[in-house]
């Protein structure tokens, strides 16, 4: 098992990551909202990297997993900055693999470092989720509490208890992608579950309409849920990553 390494950030926080040495573009796992680098898909890619000789990095976002950080200070912009810092610490081209919220971060990363991208693999990507998916889905009393008090406590199966802050929603508006062109020259492969009830598959149609630059493949997986962690789903994920190594 890889040892945890730490990337120091200018404000004293640290980003925890694990690394597999290998060749070719470094595959970089970018996890979802309140997930960590020990999830099923991240570990499946770790095994694939060891078997296939990939260079591979998986990490925990600010205030996730074993990375440091105060959850109440977590924002899309902060997660974007950390992803850029991690990429800047690596050599050569990279293939970001972004899941759910990590898909949004991966797209922002590609816009910031287009010359580093060998390709992107996005799993049920949740670009603009704060504005398009999460906020409209909150109960009215929760939205009122966030606006009145600056935060609200959320209890959700699988994610535990956590706080949603007004600052996170407001800051995220500076990183919305679906209001204009998204120009990324690298090829993109999107894996989207047709039965995803968190990020509906139609959410990707607007992204497709906005993307400019590289070839884009949308693989719609019948019966696939938001996790896309079945053996068949994991095989699709590994095949999508392998596609950008040829």
GUKOL-865671 format. One line per field, with one value per residue: residue number from 1; x, y, z of N, C-alpha, C in turn. Coordinates in pm, whole numbers. Layout:
pos	NUM | ... $
n.px	X | ... $
n.py	Y | ... $
n.pz	Z | ... $
ca.px	X | ... $
ca.py	Y | ... $
ca.pz	Z | ... $
c.px	X | ... $
c.py	Y | ... $
c.pz	Z | ... $
END
This chain:
pos	1 | 2 | 3 | 4 | 5 | 6 | 7 | 8 | 9 | 10 | 11 | 12 | 13 | 14 | 15 | 16 | 17 | 18 | 19 | 20 | 21 | 22 | 23 | 24 | 25 | 26 | 27 | 28 | 29 | 30 | 31 | 32 | 33 | 34 | 35 | 36 | 37 | 38 | 39 | 40 | 41 | 42 | 43 | 44 | 45 | 46 | 47 | 48 | 49 | 50 | 51 | 52 | 53 | 54 | 55 | 56 | 57 | 58 | 59 | 60 | 61 | 62 | 63 | 64 | 65 | 66 | 67 | 68 | 69 | 70 | 71 | 72 | 73 | 74 | 75 | 76 | 77 | 78 | 79 | 80 | 81 | 82 | 83 | 84 | 85 | 86 | 87 | 88 | 89 | 90 | 91 | 92 | 93 | 94 | 95 | 96 | 97 | 98 | 99 | 100 | 101 | 102 | 103 | 104 | 105 | 106 | 107 | 108 | 109 | 110 | 111 | 112 | 113 | 114 | 115 | 116 | 117 | 118 | 119 | 120 | 121 | 122 | 123 | 124 | 125 | 126 | 127 | 128 | 129 | 130 | 131 | 132 | 133 | 134 | 135 | 136 | 137 | 138 | 139 | 140 | 141 | 142 | 143 | 144 | 145 | 146 | 147 | 148 | 149 | 150 | 151 | 152 | 153 | 154 | 155 | 156 | 157 | 158 | 159 | 160 | 161 | 162 | 163 | 164 | 165 | 166 | 167 | 168 | 169 | 170 | 171 | 172 | 173 | 174 | 175 | 176 | 177 | 178 | 179 | 180 | 181 | 182 | 183 | 184 | 185 | 186 | 187 | 188 | 189 | 190 | 191 | 192 | 193 | 194 | 195 | 196 | 197 | 198 | 199 | 200 | 201 | 202 | 203 | 204 | 205 | 206 | 207 | 208 | 209 | 210 | 211 | 212 | 213 | 214 | 215 | 216 | 217 | 218 | 219 | 220 | 221 | 222 | 223 | 224 | 225 | 226 | 227 | 228 | 229 | 230 | 231 | 232 | 233 | 234 | 235 | 236 | 237 | 238 | 239 | 240 | 241 | 242 | 243 | 244 | 245 | 246 $
n.px	85 | 51 | 234 | 114 | 161 | 239 | 138 | 244 | 65 | 38 | -93 | -42 | -193 | -228 | -217 | -317 | -188 | -153 | 75 | 156 | 429 | 510 | 480 | 417 | 140 | 45 | -209 | -465 | -661 | -958 | -1167 | -1514 | -1771 | -1733 | -1615 | -1335 | -988 | -987 | -1194 | -1404 | -1370 | -1134 | -952 | -971 | -854 | -600 | -513 | -522 | -327 | -93 | -87 | -67 | 136 | 100 | 163 | 29 | -182 | -365 | -575 | -684 | -928 | -906 | -1012 | -1122 | -1112 | -788 | -657 | -580 | -779 | -1052 | -1382 | -1583 | -1461 | -1432 | -1444 | -1542 | -1352 | -1126 | -1084 | -1028 | -788 | -616 | -609 | -479 | -232 | -141 | -112 | 83 | 296 | 375 | 542 | 526 | 261 | -86 | -368 | -655 | -901 | -1213 | -1469 | -1810 | -1849 | -1575 | -1549 | -1627 | -1420 | -1207 | -1259 | -1229 | -960 | -848 | -905 | -739 | -483 | -434 | -235 | -122 | -285 | -352 | -584 | -923 | -1115 | -1438 | -1665 | -1996 | -2008 | -2036 | -2059 | -2117 | -2286 | -2363 | -2528 | -2706 | -2801 | -2776 | -2866 | -3135 | -3245 | -3259 | -3451 | -3697 | -3682 | -3423 | -3274 | -3354 | -3240 | -2968 | -2937 | -3014 | -2863 | -2614 | -2526 | -2618 | -2704 | -2668 | -2802 | -2733 | -2776 | -2498 | -2325 | -2306 | -2327 | -2302 | -2204 | -2356 | -2256 | -2335 | -2132 | -1999 | -2183 | -2207 | -1941 | -1898 | -2031 | -1856 | -1724 | -1882 | -1968 | -2155 | -2269 | -2151 | -1906 | -1697 | -1385 | -1175 | -898 | -818 | -906 | -1214 | -1372 | -1678 | -1840 | -2156 | -2418 | -2732 | -2935 | -2875 | -2959 | -2861 | -2690 | -2846 | -2860 | -2921 | -2805 | -2556 | -2594 | -2610 | -2349 | -2213 | -2306 | -2174 | -1901 | -1594 | -1332 | -1166 | -1221 | -1521 | -1662 | -1959 | -2057 | -2328 | -2464 | -2674 | -2897 | -2702 | -2592 | -2528 | -2288 | -2149 | -1990 | -1988 | -1848 | -1851 | -1879 | -1641 | -1459 | -1523 | -1439 | -1161 | -1093 | -1159 | -967 | -735 | -761 | -655 | -389 | -276 $
n.py	-120 | 223 | 485 | 767 | 1087 | 1439 | 1751 | 2069 | 2368 | 2722 | 2852 | 2703 | 2473 | 2122 | 1894 | 1571 | 1285 | 988 | 789 | 613 | 493 | 513 | 496 | 720 | 957 | 1100 | 961 | 1113 | 1101 | 1262 | 1320 | 1308 | 1517 | 1525 | 1277 | 1042 | 947 | 675 | 543 | 317 | 343 | 495 | 319 | 102 | 210 | 242 | -25 | -96 | 76 | -27 | -279 | -219 | -42 | 233 | 577 | 718 | 915 | 978 | 1178 | 1364 | 1613 | 1952 | 1969 | 1717 | 1362 | 1268 | 1502 | 1837 | 2110 | 2336 | 2255 | 2447 | 2644 | 2550 | 2559 | 2571 | 2711 | 2686 | 2408 | 2385 | 2537 | 2376 | 2143 | 2239 | 2307 | 2053 | 1929 | 2097 | 2016 | 1784 | 1615 | 1651 | 1541 | 1497 | 1294 | 1376 | 1228 | 1276 | 1256 | 1307 | 1589 | 1615 | 1602 | 1855 | 2003 | 1891 | 1985 | 2261 | 2259 | 2172 | 2393 | 2578 | 2470 | 2389 | 2299 | 2083 | 1866 | 1535 | 1409 | 1386 | 1208 | 1178 | 1108 | 1079 | 1369 | 1669 | 1945 | 2283 | 2212 | 2322 | 2538 | 2444 | 2191 | 2121 | 2347 | 2402 | 2160 | 2159 | 2169 | 2420 | 2544 | 2490 | 2632 | 2887 | 2901 | 2891 | 3133 | 3312 | 3251 | 3193 | 2936 | 2585 | 2281 | 1964 | 1641 | 1341 | 1033 | 825 | 1039 | 1152 | 1387 | 1727 | 2067 | 2310 | 2602 | 2947 | 3090 | 2900 | 2849 | 3107 | 3170 | 2974 | 3064 | 3210 | 3023 | 2890 | 2697 | 2650 | 2868 | 2969 | 2928 | 2639 | 2591 | 2346 | 2190 | 1922 | 1572 | 1433 | 1199 | 1098 | 923 | 828 | 750 | 628 | 599 | 766 | 943 | 1162 | 1323 | 1388 | 1230 | 1401 | 1635 | 1636 | 1697 | 1971 | 2040 | 1914 | 2074 | 2307 | 2259 | 2306 | 2241 | 1978 | 1627 | 1475 | 1220 | 1077 | 837 | 667 | 488 | 233 | 177 | 250 | 391 | 669 | 608 | 428 | 189 | -84 | -406 | -411 | -139 | -38 | -160 | -29 | 228 | 196 | 122 | 357 | 535 | 407 | 449 | 704 | 667 | 561 $
n.pz	0 | -79 | 76 | 262 | 136 | 162 | 44 | 92 | 146 | 73 | 287 | 508 | 528 | 443 | 172 | 134 | -28 | -235 | -420 | -718 | -882 | -1224 | -1585 | -1864 | -1917 | -1608 | -1423 | -1251 | -976 | -891 | -646 | -532 | -374 | -35 | -40 | -33 | -96 | -69 | -181 | -379 | -665 | -682 | -564 | -738 | -966 | -864 | -838 | -1110 | -1208 | -1092 | -1208 | -1479 | -1514 | -1495 | -1415 | -1125 | -922 | -631 | -428 | -135 | -114 | 18 | 353 | 338 | 395 | 489 | 444 | 553 | 694 | 750 | 734 | 703 | 562 | 313 | -38 | -387 | -536 | -370 | -380 | -650 | -667 | -514 | -668 | -894 | -779 | -706 | -958 | -1061 | -911 | -1025 | -1299 | -1655 | -1886 | -1785 | -1689 | -1573 | -1366 | -1289 | -1050 | -1006 | -811 | -840 | -1113 | -1198 | -1078 | -1221 | -1480 | -1440 | -1373 | -1614 | -1774 | -1654 | -1687 | -1967 | -2139 | -2014 | -2029 | -2114 | -2161 | -2041 | -1804 | -1701 | -1447 | -1406 | -1398 | -1204 | -1274 | -1188 | -980 | -733 | -792 | -990 | -914 | -631 | -466 | -568 | -487 | -213 | 89 | 152 | 407 | 477 | 288 | 364 | 620 | 557 | 420 | 618 | 852 | 760 | 740 | 741 | 905 | 768 | 734 | 592 | 432 | 395 | 363 | 608 | 885 | 805 | 733 | 530 | 377 | 325 | 210 | 52 | -156 | -266 | -341 | -533 | -756 | -904 | -1051 | -1228 | -1514 | -1713 | -1833 | -2053 | -2322 | -2294 | -2331 | -2405 | -2518 | -2502 | -2544 | -2416 | -2209 | -2102 | -1851 | -1778 | -1566 | -1654 | -1474 | -1269 | -985 | -861 | -1015 | -1287 | -1611 | -1818 | -1742 | -1852 | -2116 | -2155 | -2090 | -2302 | -2508 | -2451 | -2457 | -2627 | -2859 | -2804 | -2893 | -2776 | -2586 | -2486 | -2276 | -2210 | -1954 | -1922 | -1658 | -1479 | -1172 | -944 | -822 | -988 | -954 | -992 | -1092 | -1377 | -1433 | -1326 | -1495 | -1731 | -1661 | -1627 | -1888 | -2022 | -1921 | -2012 | -2280 | -2328 | -2317 | -2533 $
ca.px	0 | 129 | 239 | 56 | 252 | 169 | 177 | 222 | 1 | 92 | -158 | -11 | -270 | -159 | -298 | -268 | -201 | -78 | 132 | 211 | 527 | 486 | 515 | 309 | 70 | 2 | -353 | -487 | -797 | -1016 | -1287 | -1637 | -1809 | -1728 | -1555 | -1191 | -908 | -996 | -1318 | -1396 | -1314 | -995 | -872 | -967 | -752 | -470 | -480 | -494 | -199 | 14 | -85 | -43 | 252 | 64 | 185 | -105 | -190 | -499 | -558 | -803 | -950 | -909 | -1121 | -1170 | -1021 | -677 | -605 | -621 | -871 | -1179 | -1488 | -1660 | -1386 | -1418 | -1513 | -1501 | -1227 | -1016 | -1058 | -962 | -650 | -540 | -587 | -374 | -105 | -98 | -64 | 207 | 402 | 406 | 606 | 468 | 116 | -170 | -504 | -743 | -1022 | -1295 | -1596 | -1912 | -1789 | -1441 | -1558 | -1625 | -1283 | -1121 | -1282 | -1163 | -817 | -812 | -908 | -624 | -358 | -471 | -117 | -81 | -388 | -350 | -724 | -1000 | -1221 | -1533 | -1763 | -2113 | -1955 | -2138 | -2029 | -2219 | -2387 | -2414 | -2633 | -2802 | -2851 | -2788 | -2951 | -3278 | -3292 | -3269 | -3581 | -3707 | -3638 | -3277 | -3227 | -3376 | -3140 | -2838 | -2936 | -3031 | -2759 | -2485 | -2498 | -2722 | -2657 | -2731 | -2784 | -2759 | -2727 | -2376 | -2236 | -2297 | -2367 | -2208 | -2260 | -2354 | -2240 | -2370 | -2007 | -1968 | -2271 | -2176 | -1810 | -1907 | -2084 | -1744 | -1663 | -1984 | -1921 | -2260 | -2324 | -2075 | -1822 | -1596 | -1288 | -1073 | -850 | -794 | -1023 | -1286 | -1460 | -1773 | -1917 | -2275 | -2523 | -2865 | -3024 | -2819 | -3059 | -2790 | -2656 | -2921 | -2780 | -2947 | -2715 | -2439 | -2625 | -2571 | -2203 | -2176 | -2336 | -2082 | -1761 | -1529 | -1190 | -1129 | -1328 | -1593 | -1741 | -2051 | -2095 | -2446 | -2465 | -2810 | -2906 | -2592 | -2630 | -2430 | -2159 | -2084 | -1882 | -1999 | -1733 | -1859 | -1853 | -1498 | -1390 | -1541 | -1355 | -1021 | -1080 | -1161 | -835 | -638 | -778 | -572 | -248 | -231 $
ca.py	0 | 347 | 571 | 900 | 1200 | 1564 | 1870 | 2188 | 2480 | 2849 | 2896 | 2609 | 2349 | 2018 | 1809 | 1434 | 1209 | 864 | 789 | 492 | 529 | 446 | 570 | 785 | 1065 | 1064 | 955 | 1184 | 1084 | 1379 | 1263 | 1385 | 1592 | 1449 | 1145 | 1047 | 872 | 533 | 491 | 201 | 376 | 536 | 199 | 23 | 270 | 212 | -162 | -92 | 144 | -120 | -388 | -172 | 45 | 375 | 673 | 742 | 991 | 1003 | 1271 | 1413 | 1757 | 2033 | 1936 | 1582 | 1254 | 1300 | 1637 | 1931 | 2214 | 2360 | 2234 | 2569 | 2729 | 2478 | 2618 | 2521 | 2778 | 2626 | 2275 | 2408 | 2579 | 2262 | 2054 | 2301 | 2293 | 1915 | 1908 | 2172 | 1943 | 1668 | 1642 | 1596 | 1546 | 1429 | 1256 | 1385 | 1145 | 1346 | 1193 | 1394 | 1722 | 1609 | 1632 | 2002 | 2045 | 1850 | 2078 | 2388 | 2233 | 2170 | 2532 | 2649 | 2410 | 2312 | 2239 | 1965 | 1764 | 1429 | 1374 | 1387 | 1110 | 1235 | 1009 | 1152 | 1499 | 1756 | 2086 | 2380 | 2143 | 2406 | 2625 | 2374 | 2067 | 2117 | 2453 | 2378 | 2038 | 2176 | 2210 | 2566 | 2590 | 2482 | 2749 | 3005 | 2899 | 2927 | 3277 | 3388 | 3223 | 3171 | 2794 | 2494 | 2146 | 1866 | 1500 | 1271 | 895 | 805 | 1155 | 1193 | 1523 | 1829 | 2201 | 2383 | 2744 | 3045 | 3127 | 2802 | 2873 | 3236 | 3162 | 2884 | 3134 | 3257 | 2911 | 2822 | 2669 | 2626 | 2993 | 3013 | 2825 | 2571 | 2557 | 2253 | 2122 | 1780 | 1484 | 1409 | 1081 | 1110 | 806 | 880 | 654 | 669 | 596 | 851 | 1034 | 1275 | 1404 | 1327 | 1222 | 1518 | 1743 | 1635 | 1748 | 2112 | 2044 | 1883 | 2190 | 2416 | 2222 | 2338 | 2212 | 1839 | 1529 | 1442 | 1097 | 1057 | 696 | 659 | 351 | 196 | 123 | 298 | 487 | 775 | 553 | 358 | 113 | -227 | -455 | -367 | 5 | -17 | -200 | 83 | 338 | 164 | 127 | 498 | 590 | 344 | 510 | 823 | 628 | 501 $
ca.pz	0 | -87 | 193 | 245 | 123 | 190 | -31 | 174 | 78 | 125 | 410 | 615 | 516 | 369 | 85 | 145 | -152 | -251 | -554 | -779 | -985 | -1351 | -1706 | -1937 | -1846 | -1473 | -1399 | -1125 | -928 | -825 | -588 | -523 | -255 | 90 | -60 | -11 | -192 | -41 | -236 | -469 | -796 | -663 | -537 | -862 | -1052 | -803 | -879 | -1253 | -1228 | -1056 | -1305 | -1615 | -1519 | -1502 | -1307 | -1071 | -797 | -577 | -316 | -64 | -118 | 140 | 446 | 310 | 426 | 579 | 419 | 658 | 652 | 817 | 635 | 681 | 469 | 187 | -153 | -518 | -572 | -295 | -435 | -779 | -642 | -467 | -782 | -976 | -706 | -715 | -1095 | -1077 | -842 | -1107 | -1428 | -1775 | -1907 | -1686 | -1724 | -1458 | -1363 | -1192 | -1020 | -949 | -793 | -895 | -1255 | -1208 | -1047 | -1332 | -1591 | -1403 | -1382 | -1757 | -1823 | -1597 | -1735 | -2087 | -2201 | -1938 | -2037 | -2216 | -2177 | -1917 | -1785 | -1605 | -1403 | -1357 | -1355 | -1143 | -1295 | -1145 | -898 | -625 | -845 | -1075 | -857 | -485 | -411 | -596 | -423 | -69 | 142 | 164 | 538 | 478 | 212 | 447 | 728 | 499 | 390 | 742 | 951 | 695 | 728 | 790 | 927 | 680 | 766 | 466 | 431 | 318 | 374 | 747 | 918 | 760 | 723 | 403 | 406 | 222 | 142 | -52 | -270 | -328 | -405 | -648 | -873 | -983 | -1124 | -1308 | -1650 | -1810 | -1883 | -2169 | -2382 | -2213 | -2436 | -2357 | -2638 | -2479 | -2555 | -2291 | -2207 | -1991 | -1813 | -1711 | -1536 | -1698 | -1358 | -1163 | -930 | -801 | -1133 | -1397 | -1733 | -1904 | -1700 | -1939 | -2249 | -2160 | -2096 | -2439 | -2592 | -2417 | -2478 | -2755 | -2864 | -2827 | -2913 | -2653 | -2589 | -2374 | -2265 | -2125 | -1903 | -1884 | -1523 | -1396 | -1068 | -925 | -781 | -1100 | -890 | -1015 | -1169 | -1516 | -1435 | -1302 | -1618 | -1825 | -1615 | -1659 | -2033 | -2064 | -1889 | -2102 | -2413 | -2342 | -2303 | -2659 $
c.px	87 | 126 | 175 | 168 | 170 | 227 | 143 | 162 | 46 | 32 | -133 | -91 | -189 | -258 | -237 | -289 | -120 | -38 | 180 | 306 | 498 | 523 | 392 | 245 | 24 | -150 | -378 | -635 | -841 | -1154 | -1404 | -1656 | -1816 | -1686 | -1405 | -1120 | -908 | -1126 | -1294 | -1329 | -1167 | -904 | -864 | -863 | -612 | -422 | -443 | -359 | -82 | 26 | -38 | 74 | 222 | 131 | 47 | -95 | -337 | -482 | -692 | -810 | -926 | -1032 | -1190 | -1066 | -914 | -604 | -653 | -725 | -1000 | -1291 | -1565 | -1589 | -1368 | -1504 | -1466 | -1368 | -1108 | -982 | -991 | -815 | -563 | -511 | -477 | -238 | -52 | -42 | 69 | 324 | 447 | 474 | 524 | 317 | 41 | -304 | -589 | -865 | -1109 | -1431 | -1689 | -1857 | -1648 | -1438 | -1556 | -1483 | -1189 | -1137 | -1215 | -1012 | -771 | -814 | -787 | -492 | -384 | -353 | -71 | -173 | -364 | -492 | -791 | -1101 | -1309 | -1641 | -1881 | -2073 | -2065 | -2098 | -2148 | -2322 | -2443 | -2535 | -2745 | -2869 | -2876 | -2885 | -3098 | -3333 | -3306 | -3411 | -3580 | -3655 | -3485 | -3218 | -3243 | -3273 | -3003 | -2831 | -2942 | -2910 | -2620 | -2448 | -2618 | -2662 | -2739 | -2702 | -2827 | -2699 | -2603 | -2277 | -2222 | -2352 | -2260 | -2282 | -2250 | -2350 | -2287 | -2247 | -1974 | -2053 | -2234 | -2044 | -1816 | -1957 | -1973 | -1681 | -1765 | -1938 | -2032 | -2329 | -2250 | -1994 | -1723 | -1492 | -1174 | -1024 | -831 | -920 | -1083 | -1375 | -1546 | -1845 | -2036 | -2378 | -2659 | -2963 | -2970 | -2925 | -2995 | -2751 | -2726 | -2842 | -2803 | -2860 | -2593 | -2468 | -2587 | -2420 | -2155 | -2197 | -2237 | -1936 | -1715 | -1384 | -1158 | -1249 | -1390 | -1675 | -1829 | -2097 | -2208 | -2467 | -2603 | -2809 | -2798 | -2638 | -2519 | -2292 | -2081 | -1964 | -1898 | -1875 | -1734 | -1829 | -1705 | -1416 | -1404 | -1450 | -1210 | -997 | -1078 | -1027 | -731 | -644 | -684 | -423 | -193 | -164 $
c.py	124 | 421 | 705 | 1003 | 1328 | 1677 | 1992 | 2299 | 2611 | 2894 | 2800 | 2481 | 2248 | 1932 | 1669 | 1361 | 1080 | 851 | 650 | 537 | 448 | 535 | 635 | 898 | 1018 | 1070 | 1014 | 1171 | 1207 | 1338 | 1360 | 1454 | 1499 | 1303 | 1156 | 953 | 721 | 472 | 382 | 234 | 417 | 416 | 109 | 79 | 247 | 72 | -165 | -28 | 50 | -233 | -344 | -75 | 192 | 453 | 716 | 817 | 1003 | 1087 | 1304 | 1565 | 1822 | 1995 | 1803 | 1481 | 1294 | 1428 | 1728 | 2029 | 2216 | 2350 | 2362 | 2666 | 2664 | 2542 | 2552 | 2583 | 2719 | 2487 | 2286 | 2443 | 2463 | 2164 | 2109 | 2285 | 2151 | 1885 | 1978 | 2104 | 1819 | 1710 | 1583 | 1605 | 1465 | 1393 | 1264 | 1294 | 1203 | 1282 | 1293 | 1537 | 1726 | 1631 | 1780 | 2054 | 2009 | 1943 | 2213 | 2374 | 2236 | 2309 | 2610 | 2599 | 2328 | 2240 | 2111 | 1845 | 1664 | 1388 | 1380 | 1273 | 1163 | 1132 | 1081 | 1293 | 1596 | 1903 | 2172 | 2320 | 2231 | 2487 | 2547 | 2256 | 2074 | 2221 | 2432 | 2256 | 2048 | 2214 | 2361 | 2615 | 2583 | 2600 | 2876 | 3014 | 2940 | 3077 | 3360 | 3374 | 3204 | 3026 | 2714 | 2355 | 2050 | 1726 | 1420 | 1132 | 886 | 919 | 1203 | 1333 | 1621 | 1962 | 2251 | 2531 | 2831 | 3083 | 3029 | 2827 | 3002 | 3232 | 3079 | 2955 | 3191 | 3149 | 2834 | 2810 | 2670 | 2753 | 3044 | 2898 | 2768 | 2516 | 2475 | 2174 | 1972 | 1698 | 1454 | 1287 | 1091 | 977 | 853 | 772 | 705 | 674 | 679 | 949 | 1153 | 1375 | 1341 | 1331 | 1342 | 1638 | 1751 | 1690 | 1895 | 2127 | 2015 | 2002 | 2304 | 2387 | 2255 | 2291 | 2069 | 1750 | 1493 | 1316 | 1093 | 912 | 686 | 514 | 317 | 130 | 171 | 402 | 591 | 721 | 492 | 277 | -38 | -275 | -409 | -218 | 34 | -55 | -90 | 200 | 314 | 170 | 271 | 564 | 536 | 405 | 628 | 794 | 573 | 605 $
c.pz	0 | 45 | 161 | 237 | 141 | 105 | 53 | 90 | 143 | 258 | 526 | 612 | 435 | 292 | 91 | 13 | -145 | -398 | -594 | -888 | -1111 | -1467 | -1766 | -1859 | -1709 | -1464 | -1260 | -1087 | -852 | -775 | -579 | -389 | -136 | 69 | -35 | -108 | -166 | -93 | -340 | -601 | -785 | -641 | -660 | -958 | -997 | -844 | -1027 | -1281 | -1199 | -1158 | -1443 | -1627 | -1534 | -1389 | -1258 | -938 | -758 | -451 | -253 | -79 | 19 | 222 | 414 | 357 | 525 | 539 | 530 | 604 | 731 | 714 | 605 | 585 | 333 | 78 | -281 | -559 | -498 | -350 | -572 | -758 | -599 | -580 | -872 | -910 | -716 | -854 | -1116 | -1006 | -919 | -1236 | -1541 | -1783 | -1801 | -1748 | -1599 | -1474 | -1252 | -1175 | -953 | -933 | -850 | -1045 | -1281 | -1183 | -1161 | -1452 | -1563 | -1411 | -1527 | -1818 | -1774 | -1653 | -1861 | -2150 | -2132 | -1961 | -2150 | -2251 | -2042 | -1919 | -1673 | -1576 | -1339 | -1311 | -1312 | -1155 | -1255 | -1050 | -787 | -670 | -914 | -1007 | -707 | -431 | -443 | -523 | -272 | -29 | 165 | 298 | 549 | 402 | 295 | 558 | 676 | 473 | 518 | 835 | 891 | 680 | 777 | 802 | 841 | 732 | 645 | 473 | 342 | 329 | 517 | 768 | 870 | 746 | 579 | 435 | 290 | 142 | 31 | -176 | -342 | -402 | -533 | -773 | -961 | -1070 | -1207 | -1453 | -1755 | -1861 | -2006 | -2226 | -2281 | -2311 | -2377 | -2478 | -2623 | -2504 | -2418 | -2308 | -2082 | -1973 | -1730 | -1691 | -1577 | -1582 | -1242 | -1115 | -857 | -910 | -1253 | -1528 | -1825 | -1865 | -1791 | -2078 | -2262 | -2163 | -2238 | -2531 | -2570 | -2451 | -2619 | -2748 | -2901 | -2852 | -2778 | -2676 | -2465 | -2376 | -2162 | -2083 | -1851 | -1745 | -1429 | -1297 | -1051 | -889 | -896 | -1050 | -904 | -1090 | -1315 | -1529 | -1417 | -1425 | -1724 | -1789 | -1654 | -1809 | -2084 | -2036 | -1986 | -2242 | -2434 | -2322 | -2434 | -2748 $
END
